[in-house]
């Protein structure tokens, strides 16, 4: 079936539709928040690439990604009944902006998230007896996966348990918030680094983040192109693409100081003996098997 209609010979007295026309009232609440883009799944503490109901395992408990972009807010979703691992059905209620249910929510639970009983702390008691919420928070980000030669956007939805450390938690592992703050202290943008994702020893999938390396020139160009695209804006629910970031110029080198007056020459001392140390080159990255790469790239087509 065709997804378009055939229009011919518009009468002169009928003006084309405008943004302020009646079409806006018909479409209100009917736009979907789904984007035809692959998803990086962490179900079962394993990295998988999913698209159109098909999954390909990335066959590694550790994965290097580039954090290309993020929604500027946490999103929310609620599933009626017990969640079944691996379930791909849409949530009962969802909110991309974390303020109110999406227009296409199956069964909105409240007019606003702030007043929703599903979003109230204590509305859920976990198996361990701790309080939680029936409505789960998460942060949607877009990533590249350079270790798999994927320099195009992939959706990663970071669960609430991975967004920040728990109260009283003092381990060295960094959750998302702590990792971003560490990058900020070093004057880094999130997309300027290759970030290593790994799992904690918790029973449920909980991510930790670490710095792997700076991105290279090719990766940087791909990031800037992506951030200026309509696809980027649609995936993160921006009204329009934010466009390329104007990066600050590197700080100029300090001016050389005037040469100091020479001190009287001292008697030469014998030079210390320096032992030679053999430099060991970094190990080459593990190559991706051709058949595995074909399966992964097939999901991106």
C-alpha positions as CSV (number, residue, x, y, z in Angstrom):
1,X,0.0,0.0,0.0
2,X,1.3,3.4,-0.9
3,X,2.1,5.8,2.0
4,X,1.4,8.9,-0.1
5,X,-1.6,10.4,-1.9
6,X,-1.8,11.8,-5.4
7,X,-2.7,15.5,-5.6
8,X,-3.2,17.4,-8.8
9,X,-4.5,20.8,-9.9
10,X,-4.9,22.7,-6.6
11,X,-7.6,25.4,-7.0
12,X,-6.1,28.9,-7.0
13,X,-8.3,30.0,-4.1
14,X,-6.9,27.2,-1.7
15,X,-3.7,28.3,-0.1
16,X,-1.1,25.7,0.9
17,X,-1.1,24.6,4.5
18,X,1.0,26.6,6.9
19,X,2.4,26.0,10.4
20,X,-0.4,28.1,11.8
21,X,-3.1,26.3,9.8
22,X,-5.7,23.7,10.8
23,X,-3.3,20.8,10.1
24,X,-1.6,21.5,13.4
25,X,-4.8,20.8,15.4
26,X,-5.3,17.5,13.5
27,X,-1.8,16.3,14.1
28,X,-1.6,17.5,17.7
29,X,-0.7,14.5,19.9
30,X,-0.3,12.1,17.0
31,X,3.4,12.4,16.3
32,X,5.3,9.4,17.5
33,X,8.5,9.5,19.5
34,X,9.9,6.5,17.8
35,X,12.9,6.9,15.5
36,X,14.1,4.4,12.9
37,X,17.5,4.0,14.5
38,X,19.4,1.0,16.0
39,X,19.3,0.6,19.7
40,X,22.2,-0.5,21.9
41,X,20.6,-2.9,24.4
42,X,22.1,-3.8,27.8
43,X,19.5,-6.5,28.6
44,X,21.0,-9.4,30.6
45,X,24.3,-7.5,31.1
46,X,25.2,-8.0,27.5
47,X,25.7,-5.5,24.7
48,X,23.4,-6.1,21.8
49,X,22.5,-4.1,18.7
50,X,18.7,-4.2,18.1
51,X,16.6,-2.9,15.2
52,X,13.2,-3.9,13.9
53,X,12.9,-6.7,16.5
54,X,16.2,-8.3,15.4
55,X,19.3,-8.4,17.7
56,X,23.0,-9.0,17.1
57,X,25.3,-9.7,20.1
58,X,28.4,-7.6,20.2
59,X,30.1,-10.5,22.1
60,X,31.8,-8.4,24.8
61,X,31.1,-7.4,28.4
62,X,33.0,-4.2,27.7
63,X,32.3,-1.7,24.9
64,X,33.9,1.5,23.7
65,X,31.5,4.2,22.5
66,X,31.5,8.0,21.7
67,X,28.8,10.0,23.5
68,X,27.5,12.1,20.6
69,X,24.5,13.7,22.2
70,X,21.9,13.6,25.0
71,X,18.4,14.7,25.8
72,X,18.6,17.6,28.2
73,X,16.3,15.8,30.6
74,X,15.5,12.4,32.0
75,X,12.6,10.6,30.4
76,X,10.1,8.2,32.0
77,X,8.2,5.0,31.2
78,X,5.8,2.7,33.0
79,X,4.8,-0.9,32.2
80,X,1.6,-2.3,33.5
81,X,2.2,-5.6,35.2
82,X,5.4,-7.5,35.7
83,X,8.2,-6.6,33.2
84,X,9.4,-9.6,31.2
85,X,13.1,-9.4,30.3
86,X,13.5,-9.0,26.6
87,X,10.0,-7.6,26.1
88,X,9.8,-5.2,23.2
89,X,6.2,-4.1,23.6
90,X,5.7,-0.3,24.0
91,X,5.3,1.0,27.6
92,X,1.8,1.6,29.0
93,X,2.7,5.2,29.6
94,X,5.8,7.2,28.6
95,X,7.2,10.7,28.7
96,X,10.1,11.8,26.6
97,X,10.4,15.2,28.3
98,X,9.7,13.9,31.8
99,X,7.0,16.5,32.3
100,X,3.8,15.0,30.8
101,X,2.8,11.8,28.9
102,X,3.6,11.6,25.3
103,X,0.8,12.2,22.8
104,X,1.0,8.5,21.7
105,X,1.1,7.0,25.2
106,X,-1.1,3.8,25.2
107,X,-2.7,4.7,28.6
108,X,-1.6,8.0,30.2
109,X,-1.5,7.6,34.0
110,X,-1.8,11.3,34.8
111,X,-1.9,14.7,33.2
112,X,1.6,15.5,34.5
113,X,4.5,13.4,35.7
114,X,4.8,15.4,38.9
115,X,1.3,14.5,40.0
116,X,1.4,10.9,38.8
117,X,1.0,8.2,41.5
118,X,3.2,5.8,39.4
119,X,6.0,8.4,39.6
120,X,5.8,8.7,43.4
121,X,8.7,7.4,45.5
122,X,7.6,4.3,47.3
123,X,5.0,3.3,44.7
124,X,7.2,0.2,44.1
125,X,8.9,-2.1,46.5
126,X,11.8,-4.0,45.0
127,X,12.6,-7.7,45.6
128,X,15.2,-6.7,48.2
129,X,12.5,-4.6,50.1
130,X,13.8,-1.2,49.2
131,X,11.5,1.6,47.9
132,X,11.4,2.6,44.3
133,X,9.1,4.0,41.6
134,X,6.7,2.1,39.3
135,X,7.7,4.6,36.6
136,X,11.3,4.3,35.6
137,X,13.6,7.2,34.8
138,X,16.2,6.9,32.1
139,X,18.4,9.2,30.0
140,X,18.5,8.8,26.2
141,X,21.8,9.4,24.5
142,X,23.2,8.8,21.0
143,X,26.5,7.0,20.6
144,X,28.9,5.9,18.0
145,X,30.6,2.5,18.4
146,X,34.1,3.0,16.8
147,X,35.3,-0.4,18.0
148,X,32.7,-1.9,15.6
149,X,33.3,0.6,12.9
150,X,29.9,2.3,13.5
151,X,30.2,6.0,13.1
152,X,26.5,6.7,12.8
153,X,24.0,7.3,15.6
154,X,22.8,4.5,17.8
155,X,20.3,5.0,20.7
156,X,21.5,4.1,24.2
157,X,19.0,4.5,27.1
158,X,20.9,4.7,30.4
159,X,18.7,3.3,33.3
160,X,18.2,5.4,36.5
161,X,20.5,3.0,38.4
162,X,23.4,4.0,36.2
163,X,22.8,7.8,36.2
164,X,24.5,8.5,39.6
165,X,26.0,6.8,42.6
166,X,23.8,5.5,45.3
167,X,23.7,7.3,48.6
168,X,26.7,6.3,50.7
169,X,28.4,4.5,47.7
170,X,32.1,5.2,47.7
171,X,33.6,2.8,45.2
172,X,36.0,3.9,42.4
173,X,33.5,3.1,39.7
174,X,31.9,6.1,38.0
175,X,28.3,6.3,37.1
176,X,27.1,8.7,34.3
177,X,26.9,11.8,36.4
178,X,30.2,11.3,38.2
179,X,31.9,10.5,34.8
180,X,30.6,13.7,33.2
181,X,31.7,15.8,36.1
182,X,35.2,14.3,35.9
183,X,35.3,15.2,32.2
184,X,34.1,18.7,33.0
185,X,36.9,19.2,35.5
186,X,39.4,18.4,32.7
187,X,37.7,20.8,30.2
188,X,36.4,18.0,28.0
189,X,33.2,17.7,26.0
190,X,31.5,14.3,26.3
191,X,31.9,13.7,22.6
192,X,35.6,14.4,22.5
193,X,36.5,11.1,24.2
194,X,36.0,7.4,23.5
195,X,34.2,6.2,26.6
196,X,34.4,2.6,27.9
197,X,31.2,1.0,29.1
198,X,31.2,-1.9,31.5
199,X,28.9,-3.6,34.0
200,X,29.0,-3.6,37.8
201,X,28.6,-6.9,39.7
202,X,25.0,-6.1,40.5
203,X,22.4,-8.6,39.5
204,X,20.7,-6.2,37.2
205,X,22.4,-4.3,34.3
206,X,24.1,-1.3,35.8
207,X,26.7,0.6,33.7
208,X,30.0,2.2,34.7
209,X,31.9,4.6,32.6
210,X,35.6,5.2,32.0
211,X,37.9,7.3,29.7
212,X,39.6,5.2,27.0
213,X,41.2,7.8,24.6
214,X,40.6,11.0,22.7
215,X,38.7,10.8,19.5
216,X,40.6,11.0,16.2
217,X,40.0,13.5,13.4
218,X,37.7,11.2,11.4
219,X,35.5,10.5,14.4
220,X,35.4,14.2,15.3
221,X,34.1,15.1,11.8
222,X,31.5,12.4,12.0
223,X,30.3,13.7,15.4
224,X,30.0,17.3,14.1
225,X,28.0,16.1,11.0
226,X,25.7,14.0,13.2
227,X,25.0,16.8,15.7
228,X,23.9,19.1,12.9
229,X,21.4,16.6,11.3
230,X,17.7,16.4,11.5
231,X,18.0,12.7,12.5
232,X,19.9,13.8,15.6
233,X,17.2,16.3,16.5
234,X,14.4,13.8,16.0
235,X,16.0,11.1,18.1
236,X,16.5,13.4,21.1
237,X,13.2,15.3,20.7
238,X,14.8,18.7,19.9
239,X,12.6,21.1,17.9
240,X,15.5,21.5,15.5
241,X,19.1,20.3,15.1
242,X,21.4,22.4,17.4
243,X,24.0,22.7,14.7
244,X,27.7,22.3,14.9
245,X,29.3,23.4,18.2
246,X,31.7,26.3,18.0
247,X,34.7,24.9,19.8
248,X,37.1,27.2,21.7
249,X,40.5,27.7,20.1
250,X,43.4,26.1,22.0
251,X,45.0,28.6,24.5
252,X,48.0,30.4,22.9
253,X,51.4,29.4,24.2
254,X,52.8,31.7,26.9
255,X,55.3,34.3,25.7
256,X,58.9,33.3,26.4
257,X,60.4,34.9,29.5
258,X,63.6,37.1,29.2
259,X,66.7,35.1,29.4
260,X,68.2,35.1,32.9
261,X,71.8,36.3,33.5
262,X,74.3,33.4,33.4
263,X,75.6,32.3,36.7
264,X,79.3,31.6,37.1
265,X,80.3,28.3,35.6
266,X,80.6,25.4,38.1
267,X,83.0,22.5,37.9
268,X,81.5,19.9,35.6
269,X,80.2,16.7,37.3
270,X,80.1,13.3,35.8
271,X,76.8,12.5,34.0
272,X,74.6,9.9,35.7
273,X,74.4,6.5,34.1
274,X,70.9,6.0,32.6
275,X,69.7,2.4,32.0
276,X,68.1,1.8,28.6
277,X,64.5,0.7,28.8
278,X,62.9,-1.2,26.0
279,X,59.7,0.5,24.8
280,X,56.8,-2.0,24.2
281,X,54.3,-1.0,21.6
282,X,50.6,-1.1,22.5
283,X,48.8,-4.3,21.5
284,X,46.9,-4.1,18.3
285,X,43.1,-4.0,18.7
286,X,41.3,-7.3,18.3
287,X,40.0,-7.4,14.7
288,X,36.2,-7.8,14.2
289,X,35.3,-11.0,12.4
290,X,34.0,-10.4,8.9
291,X,30.8,-12.3,9.4
292,X,30.1,-10.6,12.7
293,X,30.7,-7.2,11.2
294,X,28.4,-8.0,8.3
295,X,25.6,-8.9,10.8
296,X,26.1,-5.7,12.7
297,X,26.2,-3.4,9.7
298,X,23.1,-5.1,8.3
299,X,21.1,-3.7,11.1
300,X,22.2,-0.2,10.2
301,X,21.1,-0.4,6.6
